[in-house]
Amino acid sequence: MNYLSNYVKSHSVTISKILKNYNLCEYCTGRLISKLVGKPSSKSLGKKYLIKYKKTSTTKCYICKNLFENLDLMLSNIYEKSDDVDFKTFNLGIILKNSFLERDDLIKSKFKLKGIENIKFGVSAEIIKKLSRRTKSKRIVDNPDLFIQANFKDESCTIRTKPLFVYGRYNKKIRKLPQKQVLCKSCNGIGCHNCNFDGLETLESVESNISNFLIKKFDGNQVKINWIGGEDQSSLVLGDGRPFFAKILNPKRRNRILRKSLKLEDISLSELKKIPIPPKGSIAFKSKVSIIIDTKKSISITQLQKLDILKNSEIHDAGKNKKNTQKRIYKISYKKLGKTSFRLDLLLDGGIPIKSFIQNSEITPNVSELLDNQCRCKSLDFKNIIL
């Protein structure tokens, strides 16, 4: 009993000394004495002890300079910037002047206060409480919908939303439309007079079609696309279309409904859906292609039959800066179109550089060598891409 009495008396002396030597606000008082009195930190706890020790001074708080009493400006800034953002979860980062932390540490060190939350944590907790109540959202640490950075050094606030991922396929039924946007050669994407400050050599592309749609749909800043294979601007993409994974950066409207299919200006999209996260690493796929090939010398059906050896064969690519990768051809058919042209239809692993496979190259076997006839790819269309 005497031990408990001495314990309480000792802590009462400590609290008295703190409040006698320093003018503190209700928030900082409650925070600093919480462990001494064995109660959670709160404004009401601080108010109770300030009244008890007759500390009702209107002088600025020594630690926070009445920052807790002036959070409305920062909160208004946060509300304004997040007002048009869809979010159910958030996290908050706080930037304070070092002087706030130094004064806080000084008192805790002087009075040997251990296990006390610092002022940064206290400010954060107060904002989190009010923001959660106002927006009916929840604060989480890992992967929140919204991250807020409150900078009390310059009274600014920035927000960043979690990326949104979309899976889909596209069909391209017109030629002369590149898959990817090409950076301006003059400025390398920075923006200049030559590219009308877009930073792009070619504005119209599959990438621009998809990106513009997703940016408008989800009110995002930028779209990054992971392509499942590729084609040049003269190729068609038919069948079920080419799969892709899109990452939308800083989307504000993540809750909008995404239709499964739609037609854009130059392409059509299908199988569209929001996904939690795209698969990691390379994705194996097969391509069904139809190639029109011109030959330097005349070609006969008998000579074309030499291509039958390609069925179920492995294709080796030992090109520059590449490992000796092995891919396979599964099906092959051909049709003579003229004296020096034929059509070649293949089902093969994705990742084989098809034009190089047609011409003499470091890819073995290749069509030109098998026919002993210099071949050139006149057109190449993708009939289907299979995951």
C-alpha positions in Angstrom: 0.0 0.0 0.0 2.9 2.4 0.9 4.5 1.5 -2.5 1.4 2.4 -4.4 1.0 5.6 -2.4 4.6 6.6 -3.1 4.2 5.7 -6.8 1.1 8.0 -7.2 2.8 10.7 -5.2 6.0 10.6 -7.3 4.0 10.9 -10.5 1.9 13.7 -9.1 5.2 15.6 -8.4 6.4 14.9 -11.9 3.1 16.2 -13.4 3.3 19.3 -11.2 6.8 20.1 -12.2 6.0 19.7 -15.9 3.0 22.0 -15.8 4.8 24.5 -13.5 7.8 24.8 -15.8 6.1 24.7 -19.2 2.9 26.1 -20.7 1.2 23.2 -22.5 -2.0 22.8 -24.3 -4.7 20.2 -23.4 -3.5 17.9 -26.2 0.2 17.9 -25.3 -0.6 17.7 -21.6 -2.8 14.6 -22.1 -0.2 13.0 -24.3 2.8 13.6 -21.9 1.1 12.5 -18.7 -0.9 9.5 -20.1 1.6 6.9 -19.0 2.0 8.5 -15.6 -1.7 8.3 -14.8 -2.3 5.1 -16.7 -4.9 6.4 -19.1 -5.1 6.9 -22.9 -3.8 10.1 -24.3 -6.7 12.6 -25.0 -7.6 16.2 -25.0 -10.0 15.7 -22.1 -7.3 14.1 -20.0 -5.1 17.1 -20.5 -7.9 19.5 -19.7 -8.7 17.7 -16.5 -5.1 18.0 -15.2 -4.7 21.6 -16.4 -7.7 22.5 -14.3 -6.5 20.4 -11.4 -3.2 22.3 -11.3 -4.8 25.6 -12.1 -3.0 26.0 -15.4 -5.4 28.0 -17.5 -2.9 30.3 -19.2 -3.7 31.5 -22.8 0.0 31.5 -23.6 1.0 29.4 -26.6 1.9 25.7 -25.9 5.6 25.3 -25.5 5.8 22.2 -27.7 3.2 22.6 -30.5 2.7 26.4 -30.5 -1.1 25.6 -30.4 -0.8 23.5 -33.6 -3.5 21.2 -32.4 -5.9 24.1 -32.0 -5.3 25.1 -35.6 -5.7 21.9 -37.5 -8.8 23.1 -39.4 -6.8 24.8 -42.1 -4.9 21.6 -42.9 -8.1 19.5 -42.7 -9.9 21.9 -45.0 -7.0 21.5 -47.5 -7.3 17.7 -47.2 -11.0 17.7 -47.6 -10.8 19.9 -50.7 -8.2 17.8 -52.4 -9.9 14.4 -51.6 -13.4 15.5 -52.2 -13.6 14.1 -55.7 -11.6 10.9 -54.9 -13.1 7.5 -54.4 -11.6 5.9 -51.3 -12.5 3.6 -48.4 -9.1 3.4 -46.9 -6.3 5.9 -46.4 -2.9 6.5 -44.8 -1.4 9.7 -43.6 2.1 11.1 -43.5 3.1 14.1 -41.4 5.9 16.6 -41.9 6.7 18.8 -39.0 9.4 21.4 -38.3 12.3 19.8 -36.4 11.8 22.3 -33.6 8.5 20.7 -32.6 10.1 17.3 -32.2 13.1 18.8 -30.4 11.0 20.6 -27.8 8.9 17.4 -27.3 12.0 15.3 -26.8 13.5 17.8 -24.4 10.6 17.5 -21.9 10.4 13.7 -22.2 14.2 13.5 -21.6 14.2 16.0 -18.7 11.4 14.2 -16.9 12.4 10.7 -18.0 9.0 10.1 -19.7 9.2 6.7 -21.5 6.8 5.0 -23.9 5.1 8.3 -24.8 3.9 8.9 -28.3 5.6 11.8 -29.9 4.0 15.0 -31.2 4.1 13.7 -34.8 2.0 10.7 -33.8 -0.3 12.9 -31.8 -1.0 15.3 -34.7 -1.5 12.3 -37.1 -3.9 10.6 -34.7 -6.0 13.8 -34.4 -6.3 14.3 -38.2 -7.0 10.6 -38.7 -9.8 10.6 -36.2 -11.5 13.7 -37.8 -10.9 12.5 -41.4 -12.3 9.0 -40.7 -15.4 10.5 -39.2 -16.0 13.0 -42.0 -15.3 10.6 -44.9 -16.5 7.4 -43.3 -13.2 5.8 -44.3 -10.6 3.7 -42.4 -6.9 4.3 -42.0 -4.7 1.3 -42.9 -0.9 1.1 -43.3 -0.6 -1.3 -46.2 -1.8 -0.4 -49.7 -4.5 2.2 -48.9 -6.7 3.6 -51.6 -5.4 7.1 -50.7 -2.2 8.4 -49.3 -2.1 11.9 -47.8 1.0 13.9 -47.1 0.3 16.8 -44.7 3.3 19.3 -44.6 3.1 21.6 -41.7 6.3 23.3 -42.7 4.5 25.2 -45.5 0.9 24.3 -44.7 0.6 22.3 -47.9 -0.9 18.9 -48.6 -0.5 16.4 -51.4 -2.5 13.3 -52.2 -1.7 10.1 -54.1 -4.1 7.3 -54.9 -3.4 3.6 -55.2 -2.9 2.4 -58.9 -5.8 0.7 -60.5 -5.1 -2.4 -62.7 -7.2 -3.4 -65.7 -7.0 -6.5 -67.9 -8.4 -6.6 -71.4 -7.9 -7.5 -75.1 -7.8 -5.3 -78.2 -8.6 -6.0 -81.8 -7.0 -3.9 -84.6 -8.8 -4.1 -87.9 -7.0 -1.2 -89.7 -3.5 -1.0 -90.9 -1.0 1.8 -90.4 -1.8 2.1 -86.7 1.3 1.4 -84.4 0.9 -0.5 -81.2 3.0 1.9 -79.0 3.4 5.6 -78.8 6.7 6.7 -80.2 8.7 9.4 -78.4 9.6 12.5 -80.3 13.1 12.1 -81.8 13.8 15.8 -81.3 13.2 16.0 -77.6 13.1 12.4 -76.5 9.7 12.8 -74.9 10.2 16.1 -73.1 8.1 18.2 -75.4 9.1 20.7 -78.1 7.8 22.7 -81.0 8.3 19.7 -83.4 5.9 17.5 -81.5 3.5 20.3 -80.4 4.8 19.7 -76.8 3.2 16.3 -76.6 6.6 14.6 -76.5 5.4 12.0 -79.0 6.3 11.3 -82.6 3.0 9.6 -83.3 -0.1 10.6 -81.5 -2.5 7.9 -82.9 -1.7 4.4 -81.7 -3.3 1.4 -79.9 -1.6 2.7 -76.7 -3.0 6.2 -77.1 -6.5 4.8 -77.7 -6.4 2.6 -74.6 -4.6 5.2 -72.4 -7.0 8.1 -73.3 -10.0 5.9 -72.6 -8.8 4.7 -69.2 -7.6 8.2 -68.1 -11.0 9.7 -68.9 -12.9 6.8 -67.4 -11.1 6.7 -64.0 -9.8 10.3 -64.0 -6.1 9.1 -63.8 -2.9 10.9 -64.6 -1.1 8.3 -66.7 -1.4 4.7 -68.0 1.3 2.2 -68.3 0.6 -0.9 -70.4 2.2 -4.3 -70.2 1.7 -5.9 -73.7 1.4 -9.6 -74.3 3.4 -9.6 -77.4 3.4 -7.0 -80.1 2.9 -6.1 -83.7 4.0 -3.5 -86.2 1.7 -0.8 -87.5 0.8 -2.7 -90.7 -0.4 -5.9 -88.9 -4.0 -6.7 -88.0 -5.0 -8.2 -84.7 -8.0 -10.4 -85.1 -9.8 -13.3 -83.3 -10.1 -12.8 -79.5 -7.6 -9.9 -79.7 -4.3 -9.3 -78.0 -4.3 -9.4 -74.2 -2.8 -6.5 -72.2 -2.5 -5.3 -68.6 -2.9 -1.6 -67.9 -1.8 0.3 -64.7 -3.6 3.5 -64.1 -1.6 5.9 -62.0 -3.3 8.2 -59.5 -7.0 7.4 -60.4 -9.6 9.4 -58.6 -12.7 7.5 -59.7 -11.8 3.9 -59.0 -15.4 2.8 -58.3 -16.7 3.4 -61.8 -18.2 0.5 -63.6 -16.1 -0.9 -66.5 -18.1 -2.3 -69.4 -16.8 -5.7 -70.6 -16.4 -4.6 -74.2 -16.5 -1.3 -76.3 -15.4 0.2 -79.5 -13.0 3.1 -79.6 -12.0 5.2 -82.6 -9.5 2.8 -84.2 -9.7 -0.4 -82.0 -12.2 -2.5 -80.1 -11.7 -3.7 -76.6 -13.1 -6.9 -74.9 -12.8 -8.9 -71.7 -12.2 -5.7 -69.8 -12.2 -6.0 -66.0 -10.5 -4.5 -63.0 -8.1 -6.8 -61.3 -6.4 -6.6 -57.9 -2.8 -6.9 -59.3 -1.3 -8.1 -62.6 0.7 -11.4 -62.8 4.4 -11.1 -62.1 7.1 -12.1 -64.6 6.7 -13.0 -68.2 3.5 -14.5 -69.4 3.6 -17.5 -71.8 1.3 -17.2 -74.8 0.9 -18.6 -78.4 0.2 -16.7 -81.5 -1.8 -17.9 -84.5 -0.4 -15.9 -87.5 -0.9 -15.5 -91.2 2.0 -14.3 -93.2 2.2 -13.3 -96.9 5.8 -13.9 -98.1 7.5 -12.8 -101.3 10.5 -14.8 -102.6 13.4 -13.7 -104.7 13.2 -16.8 -107.0 10.1 -18.6 -108.2 8.7 -21.1 -105.7 6.9 -24.4 -106.2 4.6 -26.5 -104.0 7.3 -29.2 -103.9 9.7 -26.7 -102.5 7.1 -25.4 -100.0 6.8 -28.9 -98.6 10.2 -28.6 -97.1 8.5 -26.3 -94.5 6.7 -29.4 -93.1 9.8 -30.0 -91.0 8.9 -26.9 -88.9 5.9 -28.7 -87.4 6.6 -29.3 -83.7 10.1 -28.0 -84.1 12.1 -25.8 -81.8 13.2 -22.4 -82.9 16.5 -21.1 -81.5 17.3 -17.4 -81.3 20.9 -16.7 -80.6 20.9 -13.1 -81.7 22.9 -10.2 -80.2 22.5 -9.6 -76.5 20.2 -12.7 -76.2 20.5 -16.0 -74.6 20.0 -19.0 -76.8 16.2 -19.0 -76.2 14.1 -21.9 -77.4 10.5 -21.5 -78.7 8.3 -24.0 -80.6 6.1 -24.1 -83.7 3.1 -26.3 -83.2 1.1 -26.1 -86.5 2.0 -25.1 -90.0 0.1 -24.8 -93.3 0.9 -23.0 -96.5 -0.6 -22.0 -99.9 1.1 -20.9 -103.1 -0.3 -17.5 -104.2 1.9 -16.8 -107.3 5.2 -17.6 -108.9 7.1 -15.7 -106.2 4.7 -15.5 -103.3 2.9 -17.8 -100.8 0.9 -17.6 -97.5 2.3 -19.3 -94.4 0.0 -19.9 -91.4 1.6 -20.8 -88.1 0.7 -21.5 -84.5 3.8 -20.7 -82.5 5.1 -19.6 -79.1 5.0 -15.9 -78.4 8.4 -14.2 -78.4 9.6 -15.5 -81.8 10.6 -12.5 -84.0 8.6 -13.6 -87.0 10.0 -11.4 -89.6 13.5 -12.5 -88.7 12.3 -16.1 -88.8 11.2 -15.6 -92.4 14.5 -14.0 -93.5 18.1 -15.2 -93.2 19.1 -14.5 -89.6 20.6 -16.0 -86.4 17.2 -17.7 -85.9 17.4 -21.4 -86.8 15.8 -23.0 -88.6 14.4 -20.1 -90.7 12.3 -20.1 -93.8 14.8 -18.6 -96.3 17.4 -21.2 -95.5 14.9 -24.1 -95.6 13.7 -23.0 -99.1 17.1 -21.9 -100.3 15.3 -18.8 -101.5 15.6 -15.3 -100.1 12.2 -14.6 -98.5 10.6 -11.3 -97.4 7.6 -10.8 -95.1 5.1 -8.7 -97.1 2.4 -8.7 -94.5 1.8 -10.3 -91.1 -1.5 -10.6 -89.4 -2.4 -12.1 -86.0 -5.4 -14.3 -86.2 -5.4 -15.0 -82.5 -3.4 -14.8 -79.3 -3.8 -17.7 -76.8 -2.8 -17.4 -73.2 
